[in-house]
Amino acid sequence: MKQDRLFSIAKESVTDFNFDAAVADVFPDMLRRSIPGYENIITMLGGLARGYAQDNTRVYDLGCSLGAATLSVHRHTRDLSLAHICVDNSAAMIKRCQSKLQRHMPRASVELICDDIQNIQIENASVVLLNFTLQFLPKESRLRLLKTIYNGLLDGGVLILSEKLVFNDNEVNQQFIDWHHEFKRVNGYSDLEISQKRASIENVLIPDSFELHQQRLADAGFSQTLQWFQAFNFSSLIALK
């Protein structure tokens, strides 16, 4: 695993974060050291999907990056006939994802699509994954995407949604931010790296509150939303159709 040192040298100006080849090259290390509980989330995505995946249906991984979520689902559903649809708008991510999935699940039905997830038609789906992806879409587009997902899910299907959270109380929100930064320090990031990464991503990743996620999912049509994981200001929800 190549170590993330992308923000370790002081920059005259910090540009907006981009999922380019440099990020793809260190992405596993970046996720592990930046998102509390990330490895537990990935492991449990497969276990949760197992309870809802239906034979001869599709599993969509929207914002698939390097395919970790798809791999987790595949490990827990090998006995089912599933078509895995992996979508990401980063060509660098798709290229590495394709190599990884071919190596670890060569006999599975996999389609990789390099496109904006908002352009994807969801059909015959029993499981849809949005793993730290919705937060990168314009806010005005998020409900529309969730409605598209809901309409493409079969009855009994689920959306598993993982996101960074913002809290409505400013003091509480700042406390969670401070704890998250300390998590990064514990994992070896310097204050310079934390500061420059935050400057790079603050106009790109726009988080929502847990309450807004719940309301938006209800507005999209989901009958029930449950929070199954939270660590600091990172959460994962399961929404049922």
Buried (B, 14 or more C-beta within 10 A) or exposed (E): EEEBEBBEEEEEEBEEBEBEEEBBBBBBBBBBBBBBBBEEBBBBBBEBBBEBBBEEBBBBBBBBBBBBBBBBBBBBBEEBEBBBBBBBBBEBBBBBBBEBBEEEBEEBEBEBBBEEBBEBEBEEBBBBBBBBBBBBBEEEEBBEBBBBBBBBBBEEBBBBBBBBBBBEEEEEBEBBBEEBBEBBEEEEBEEEBBBBBBBBBEEEBBBBBBEBBBBBBBEBBBEEBEBEBBBBBBBBBBBBB
